[in-house]
């Protein structure tokens, strides 16, 4: 029995020593995030998505959503640039009796979003889903407006923290 304990102890020491010498390398994604100090750090096209599930209060329905974001930033100076992009949101509504209220849901939604410029809405009646695509025209952005947004150390990902209105943390990857 003493021999087995000795070899087990030796194996543990070898593993510990190996970890100290070789290390537990981290992916670039695990490195620290830092504040954006220049809009030039954001030059290029960025893509990402977020999803979630929201119950509809007062009824037994649920909305599952996925938002896909594409953003292109061009900055020639540190504190100013332009941004353009698209946001495509797919929402699927489910619950007992959805067939009965689907037309009313579409009517309510159409009044909210279809009247906006640069927005297209497509309905899938069979799956009780709607796709809303918003084109964001080119607009000036400033470094101040990007306060709170972080960038990873190798400049391949940016992170917008969750906000008080319920938007979750969003991570975009440079394309």
C-alpha atoms as an extended CHARMM CRD file, in Angstrom:
* protein
*
       175  EXT
         1         1  UNK       CA              0.0000000000        0.0000000000        0.0000000000  PROA      1               0.0000000000
         2         2  UNK       CA              2.8940000000        2.3440000000        0.7870000000  PROA      2               0.0000000000
         3         3  UNK       CA              4.2190000000        1.8650000000       -2.7580000000  PROA      3               0.0000000000
         4         4  UNK       CA              0.9000000000        2.9530000000       -4.3270000000  PROA      4               0.0000000000
         5         5  UNK       CA              0.7580000000        6.0680000000       -2.1470000000  PROA      5               0.0000000000
         6         6  UNK       CA              4.3300000000        6.9120000000       -3.1330000000  PROA      6               0.0000000000
         7         7  UNK       CA              3.5670000000        6.6250000000       -6.8690000000  PROA      7               0.0000000000
         8         8  UNK       CA              0.3140000000        8.5560000000       -6.4940000000  PROA      8               0.0000000000
         9         9  UNK       CA              2.1630000000       11.2950000000       -4.6080000000  PROA      9               0.0000000000
        10        10  UNK       CA              4.8640000000       11.3820000000       -7.2680000000  PROA      10              0.0000000000
        11        11  UNK       CA              2.2340000000       11.5960000000      -10.0120000000  PROA      11              0.0000000000
        12        12  UNK       CA              0.5510000000       14.5290000000       -8.2580000000  PROA      12              0.0000000000
        13        13  UNK       CA              3.9070000000       16.3190000000       -7.8970000000  PROA      13              0.0000000000
        14        14  UNK       CA              4.7070000000       15.7720000000      -11.5770000000  PROA      14              0.0000000000
        15        15  UNK       CA              1.2880000000       17.1290000000      -12.5890000000  PROA      15              0.0000000000
        16        16  UNK       CA              1.6580000000       20.1690000000      -10.3250000000  PROA      16              0.0000000000
        17        17  UNK       CA              5.1760000000       20.8260000000      -11.6110000000  PROA      17              0.0000000000
        18        18  UNK       CA              3.9940000000       20.4430000000      -15.2070000000  PROA      18              0.0000000000
        19        19  UNK       CA              1.2160000000       22.9510000000      -14.6500000000  PROA      19              0.0000000000
        20        20  UNK       CA              3.6800000000       25.4210000000      -13.1470000000  PROA      20              0.0000000000
        21        21  UNK       CA              6.1230000000       25.1030000000      -16.0400000000  PROA      21              0.0000000000
        22        22  UNK       CA              3.6480000000       24.8880000000      -18.9120000000  PROA      22              0.0000000000
        23        23  UNK       CA              0.8420000000       26.8850000000      -17.3240000000  PROA      23              0.0000000000
        24        24  UNK       CA             -2.8670000000       26.7890000000      -18.0080000000  PROA      24              0.0000000000
        25        25  UNK       CA             -2.9230000000       28.9820000000      -21.0790000000  PROA      25              0.0000000000
        26        26  UNK       CA             -5.9750000000       31.1580000000      -21.4890000000  PROA      26              0.0000000000
        27        27  UNK       CA             -7.7410000000       31.8180000000      -24.7490000000  PROA      27              0.0000000000
        28        28  UNK       CA             -7.5670000000       35.3820000000      -25.9900000000  PROA      28              0.0000000000
        29        29  UNK       CA            -11.2710000000       35.5880000000      -25.1550000000  PROA      29              0.0000000000
        30        30  UNK       CA            -10.5070000000       35.1160000000      -21.4500000000  PROA      30              0.0000000000
        31        31  UNK       CA             -8.1430000000       38.0600000000      -21.2120000000  PROA      31              0.0000000000
        32        32  UNK       CA             -9.2020000000       41.2390000000      -19.5000000000  PROA      32              0.0000000000
        33        33  UNK       CA            -11.4590000000       43.7770000000      -21.1290000000  PROA      33              0.0000000000
        34        34  UNK       CA            -10.5030000000       47.4450000000      -21.1240000000  PROA      34              0.0000000000
        35        35  UNK       CA            -12.1530000000       50.7580000000      -21.9150000000  PROA      35              0.0000000000
        36        36  UNK       CA            -12.1350000000       51.9670000000      -25.4790000000  PROA      36              0.0000000000
        37        37  UNK       CA             -9.6970000000       54.8690000000      -25.6330000000  PROA      37              0.0000000000
        38        38  UNK       CA             -9.9760000000       55.6730000000      -29.3440000000  PROA      38              0.0000000000
        39        39  UNK       CA            -12.6860000000       55.0510000000      -31.9260000000  PROA      39              0.0000000000
        40        40  UNK       CA             -9.8870000000       53.9080000000      -34.2420000000  PROA      40              0.0000000000
        41        41  UNK       CA             -9.8660000000       50.7090000000      -32.1350000000  PROA      41              0.0000000000
        42        42  UNK       CA            -13.3350000000       49.9970000000      -33.5240000000  PROA      42              0.0000000000
        43        43  UNK       CA            -12.6170000000       50.4500000000      -37.2410000000  PROA      43              0.0000000000
        44        44  UNK       CA            -14.1810000000       47.6060000000      -39.1950000000  PROA      44              0.0000000000
        45        45  UNK       CA            -17.2760000000       45.4400000000      -39.2190000000  PROA      45              0.0000000000
        46        46  UNK       CA            -18.5370000000       43.7840000000      -36.0290000000  PROA      46              0.0000000000
        47        47  UNK       CA            -21.1750000000       41.0600000000      -35.6620000000  PROA      47              0.0000000000
        48        48  UNK       CA            -22.9370000000       39.5040000000      -32.7250000000  PROA      48              0.0000000000
        49        49  UNK       CA            -26.2670000000       38.3480000000      -31.3760000000  PROA      49              0.0000000000
        50        50  UNK       CA            -28.2700000000       37.9330000000      -28.2380000000  PROA      50              0.0000000000
        51        51  UNK       CA            -31.4020000000       35.9840000000      -27.4170000000  PROA      51              0.0000000000
        52        52  UNK       CA            -33.9090000000       35.5380000000      -24.6790000000  PROA      52              0.0000000000
        53        53  UNK       CA            -37.3830000000       34.6090000000      -23.5710000000  PROA      53              0.0000000000
        54        54  UNK       CA            -39.9530000000       37.0490000000      -22.2280000000  PROA      54              0.0000000000
        55        55  UNK       CA            -43.3350000000       36.1690000000      -20.7710000000  PROA      55              0.0000000000
        56        56  UNK       CA            -46.2120000000       38.4310000000      -21.7810000000  PROA      56              0.0000000000
        57        57  UNK       CA            -47.7910000000       39.7280000000      -18.5820000000  PROA      57              0.0000000000
        58        58  UNK       CA            -51.4450000000       38.9940000000      -17.9810000000  PROA      58              0.0000000000
        59        59  UNK       CA            -51.6800000000       36.1560000000      -20.5320000000  PROA      59              0.0000000000
        60        60  UNK       CA            -50.1500000000       32.7310000000      -20.9490000000  PROA      60              0.0000000000
        61        61  UNK       CA            -47.8740000000       33.6260000000      -23.8690000000  PROA      61              0.0000000000
        62        62  UNK       CA            -44.1160000000       33.7330000000      -24.2770000000  PROA      62              0.0000000000
        63        63  UNK       CA            -41.9440000000       35.5630000000      -26.7950000000  PROA      63              0.0000000000
        64        64  UNK       CA            -38.6480000000       33.9340000000      -27.7680000000  PROA      64              0.0000000000
        65        65  UNK       CA            -36.3660000000       36.3540000000      -29.5740000000  PROA      65              0.0000000000
        66        66  UNK       CA            -33.0090000000       36.4190000000      -31.3290000000  PROA      66              0.0000000000
        67        67  UNK       CA            -31.3580000000       39.6920000000      -32.3570000000  PROA      67              0.0000000000
        68        68  UNK       CA            -28.5150000000       39.6320000000      -34.8860000000  PROA      68              0.0000000000
        69        69  UNK       CA            -26.4080000000       42.7800000000      -35.0710000000  PROA      69              0.0000000000
        70        70  UNK       CA            -23.9840000000       43.9510000000      -37.7480000000  PROA      70              0.0000000000
        71        71  UNK       CA            -22.1830000000       47.2530000000      -37.2480000000  PROA      71              0.0000000000
        72        72  UNK       CA            -19.5190000000       48.9700000000      -39.3300000000  PROA      72              0.0000000000
        73        73  UNK       CA            -17.4590000000       51.7610000000      -37.8150000000  PROA      73              0.0000000000
        74        74  UNK       CA            -15.0970000000       54.0930000000      -39.6280000000  PROA      74              0.0000000000
        75        75  UNK       CA            -12.9530000000       56.4650000000      -37.5850000000  PROA      75              0.0000000000
        76        76  UNK       CA            -10.0610000000       58.5720000000      -38.8350000000  PROA      76              0.0000000000
        77        77  UNK       CA             -9.5840000000       60.4310000000      -35.5580000000  PROA      77              0.0000000000
        78        78  UNK       CA             -9.5670000000       59.1880000000      -31.9630000000  PROA      78              0.0000000000
        79        79  UNK       CA            -12.8140000000       60.6830000000      -30.7320000000  PROA      79              0.0000000000
        80        80  UNK       CA            -15.1560000000       60.7750000000      -33.7570000000  PROA      80              0.0000000000
        81        81  UNK       CA            -16.2940000000       58.5210000000      -36.5670000000  PROA      81              0.0000000000
        82        82  UNK       CA            -19.2910000000       57.1080000000      -38.4030000000  PROA      82              0.0000000000
        83        83  UNK       CA            -21.3450000000       53.9930000000      -37.7660000000  PROA      83              0.0000000000
        84        84  UNK       CA            -23.8740000000       52.0870000000      -39.8510000000  PROA      84              0.0000000000
        85        85  UNK       CA            -25.4520000000       48.6910000000      -39.5210000000  PROA      85              0.0000000000
        86        86  UNK       CA            -28.4490000000       46.3950000000      -39.2840000000  PROA      86              0.0000000000
        87        87  UNK       CA            -30.3630000000       44.7450000000      -36.5020000000  PROA      87              0.0000000000
        88        88  UNK       CA            -32.4480000000       41.7030000000      -37.4330000000  PROA      88              0.0000000000
        89        89  UNK       CA            -34.7790000000       40.5310000000      -34.6850000000  PROA      89              0.0000000000
        90        90  UNK       CA            -36.8000000000       37.3300000000      -34.9630000000  PROA      90              0.0000000000
        91        91  UNK       CA            -39.5950000000       36.9220000000      -32.4210000000  PROA      91              0.0000000000
        92        92  UNK       CA            -41.6630000000       33.7620000000      -32.0440000000  PROA      92              0.0000000000
        93        93  UNK       CA            -44.8080000000       33.8660000000      -29.9160000000  PROA      93              0.0000000000
        94        94  UNK       CA            -46.1100000000       30.7160000000      -28.2520000000  PROA      94              0.0000000000
        95        95  UNK       CA            -48.7680000000       29.7840000000      -25.7420000000  PROA      95              0.0000000000
        96        96  UNK       CA            -52.2410000000       28.4040000000      -25.3320000000  PROA      96              0.0000000000
        97        97  UNK       CA            -54.6260000000       30.0960000000      -27.7720000000  PROA      97              0.0000000000
        98        98  UNK       CA            -51.9690000000       31.8590000000      -29.8770000000  PROA      98              0.0000000000
        99        99  UNK       CA            -53.9240000000       30.9480000000      -33.0360000000  PROA      99              0.0000000000
       100       100  UNK       CA            -56.8490000000       32.9770000000      -31.7080000000  PROA      100             0.0000000000
       101       101  UNK       CA            -54.9260000000       36.1710000000      -31.0400000000  PROA      101             0.0000000000
       102       102  UNK       CA            -52.1630000000       36.0370000000      -33.6850000000  PROA      102             0.0000000000
       103       103  UNK       CA            -53.9140000000       38.5290000000      -36.0010000000  PROA      103             0.0000000000
       104       104  UNK       CA            -54.4340000000       40.9550000000      -33.0970000000  PROA      104             0.0000000000
       105       105  UNK       CA            -50.7720000000       40.5890000000      -32.0970000000  PROA      105             0.0000000000
       106       106  UNK       CA            -49.7000000000       41.4130000000      -35.6640000000  PROA      106             0.0000000000
       107       107  UNK       CA            -52.0140000000       44.4330000000      -35.7400000000  PROA      107             0.0000000000
       108       108  UNK       CA            -50.5890000000       45.8170000000      -32.4820000000  PROA      108             0.0000000000
       109       109  UNK       CA            -47.0220000000       45.1940000000      -33.6030000000  PROA      109             0.0000000000
       110       110  UNK       CA            -47.6080000000       46.7460000000      -37.0130000000  PROA      110             0.0000000000
       111       111  UNK       CA            -48.6390000000       50.0350000000      -35.4180000000  PROA      111             0.0000000000
       112       112  UNK       CA            -45.4370000000       50.0710000000      -33.3510000000  PROA      112             0.0000000000
       113       113  UNK       CA            -42.7860000000       49.2830000000      -35.9290000000  PROA      113             0.0000000000
       114       114  UNK       CA            -44.0290000000       49.3290000000      -39.4920000000  PROA      114             0.0000000000
       115       115  UNK       CA            -44.3760000000       53.1120000000      -39.5130000000  PROA      115             0.0000000000
       116       116  UNK       CA            -40.6990000000       53.6820000000      -38.7870000000  PROA      116             0.0000000000
       117       117  UNK       CA            -38.2360000000       54.4970000000      -41.5630000000  PROA      117             0.0000000000
       118       118  UNK       CA            -35.5990000000       51.9250000000      -42.4450000000  PROA      118             0.0000000000
       119       119  UNK       CA            -37.6390000000       49.0650000000      -40.9030000000  PROA      119             0.0000000000
       120       120  UNK       CA            -39.0090000000       46.0290000000      -42.7080000000  PROA      120             0.0000000000
       121       121  UNK       CA            -41.3720000000       43.5560000000      -41.0800000000  PROA      121             0.0000000000
       122       122  UNK       CA            -42.0540000000       40.0170000000      -42.2870000000  PROA      122             0.0000000000
       123       123  UNK       CA            -44.6530000000       37.7370000000      -40.6920000000  PROA      123             0.0000000000
       124       124  UNK       CA            -44.6310000000       33.9300000000      -40.6540000000  PROA      124             0.0000000000
       125       125  UNK       CA            -48.2180000000       33.0320000000      -39.7660000000  PROA      125             0.0000000000
       126       126  UNK       CA            -47.5660000000       29.2920000000      -39.6480000000  PROA      126             0.0000000000
       127       127  UNK       CA            -44.8610000000       29.6110000000      -36.9690000000  PROA      127             0.0000000000
       128       128  UNK       CA            -46.3150000000       32.6990000000      -35.2500000000  PROA      128             0.0000000000
       129       129  UNK       CA            -43.1170000000       34.6030000000      -35.7890000000  PROA      129             0.0000000000
       130       130  UNK       CA            -42.1230000000       38.0030000000      -37.0450000000  PROA      130             0.0000000000
       131       131  UNK       CA            -38.8050000000       39.2190000000      -38.4260000000  PROA      131             0.0000000000
       132       132  UNK       CA            -38.0280000000       42.8960000000      -37.9460000000  PROA      132             0.0000000000
       133       133  UNK       CA            -35.0120000000       44.2210000000      -39.8210000000  PROA      133             0.0000000000
       134       134  UNK       CA            -33.8300000000       47.7260000000      -39.0670000000  PROA      134             0.0000000000
       135       135  UNK       CA            -31.2270000000       49.4110000000      -41.2290000000  PROA      135             0.0000000000
       136       136  UNK       CA            -29.2250000000       51.9670000000      -39.3030000000  PROA      136             0.0000000000
       137       137  UNK       CA            -28.1170000000       54.7210000000      -41.6960000000  PROA      137             0.0000000000
       138       138  UNK       CA            -24.6440000000       56.1780000000      -41.4620000000  PROA      138             0.0000000000
       139       139  UNK       CA            -24.4160000000       58.5100000000      -38.4900000000  PROA      139             0.0000000000
       140       140  UNK       CA            -21.7050000000       60.3000000000      -36.5550000000  PROA      140             0.0000000000
       141       141  UNK       CA            -20.5930000000       58.6830000000      -33.2860000000  PROA      141             0.0000000000
       142       142  UNK       CA            -18.2430000000       59.9760000000      -30.6190000000  PROA      142             0.0000000000
       143       143  UNK       CA            -15.9470000000       58.3240000000      -28.1420000000  PROA      143             0.0000000000
       144       144  UNK       CA            -18.1350000000       59.7200000000      -25.3720000000  PROA      144             0.0000000000
       145       145  UNK       CA            -21.1450000000       57.8170000000      -26.7510000000  PROA      145             0.0000000000
       146       146  UNK       CA            -19.1600000000       54.5740000000      -26.5100000000  PROA      146             0.0000000000
       147       147  UNK       CA            -18.5120000000       55.0500000000      -22.7650000000  PROA      147             0.0000000000
       148       148  UNK       CA            -18.9810000000       51.7540000000      -20.9720000000  PROA      148             0.0000000000
       149       149  UNK       CA            -18.1730000000       49.6620000000      -24.0450000000  PROA      149             0.0000000000
       150       150  UNK       CA            -15.1300000000       47.4420000000      -23.5240000000  PROA      150             0.0000000000
       151       151  UNK       CA            -12.6610000000       45.8620000000      -25.9430000000  PROA      151             0.0000000000
       152       152  UNK       CA            -10.6430000000       42.6960000000      -25.4050000000  PROA      152             0.0000000000
       153       153  UNK       CA             -6.8580000000       42.8950000000      -25.3400000000  PROA      153             0.0000000000
       154       154  UNK       CA             -6.3000000000       41.6620000000      -28.8940000000  PROA      154             0.0000000000
       155       155  UNK       CA             -9.0030000000       43.9460000000      -30.3540000000  PROA      155             0.0000000000
       156       156  UNK       CA            -11.1890000000       41.1570000000      -31.7520000000  PROA      156             0.0000000000
       157       157  UNK       CA            -14.2600000000       41.5570000000      -29.5200000000  PROA      157             0.0000000000
       158       158  UNK       CA            -16.2140000000       44.4040000000      -28.0020000000  PROA      158             0.0000000000
       159       159  UNK       CA            -18.6510000000       44.1250000000      -25.1190000000  PROA      159             0.0000000000
       160       160  UNK       CA            -21.5940000000       46.3550000000      -24.2920000000  PROA      160             0.0000000000
       161       161  UNK       CA            -22.6920000000       45.6960000000      -20.7030000000  PROA      161             0.0000000000
       162       162  UNK       CA            -26.3210000000       44.9950000000      -19.8250000000  PROA      162             0.0000000000
       163       163  UNK       CA            -28.3930000000       48.0990000000      -19.1930000000  PROA      163             0.0000000000
       164       164  UNK       CA            -31.1440000000       49.0820000000      -16.7830000000  PROA      164             0.0000000000
       165       165  UNK       CA            -33.8230000000       48.7600000000      -19.4810000000  PROA      165             0.0000000000
       166       166  UNK       CA            -33.2370000000       45.0050000000      -19.6910000000  PROA      166             0.0000000000
       167       167  UNK       CA            -30.9780000000       44.7170000000      -22.7230000000  PROA      167             0.0000000000
       168       168  UNK       CA            -28.5150000000       41.9150000000      -21.9700000000  PROA      168             0.0000000000
       169       169  UNK       CA            -24.7450000000       42.1130000000      -22.3150000000  PROA      169             0.0000000000
       170       170  UNK       CA            -23.8480000000       42.0440000000      -25.9970000000  PROA      170             0.0000000000
       171       171  UNK       CA            -20.5160000000       40.8440000000      -27.4010000000  PROA      171             0.0000000000
       172       172  UNK       CA            -19.6220000000       41.6130000000      -31.0150000000  PROA      172             0.0000000000
       173       173  UNK       CA            -16.7810000000       39.9480000000      -32.8990000000  PROA      173             0.0000000000
       174       174  UNK       CA            -14.6500000000       41.7190000000      -35.4970000000  PROA      174             0.0000000000
       175       175  UNK       CA            -15.1170000000       40.2990000000      -38.9750000000  PROA      175             0.0000000000
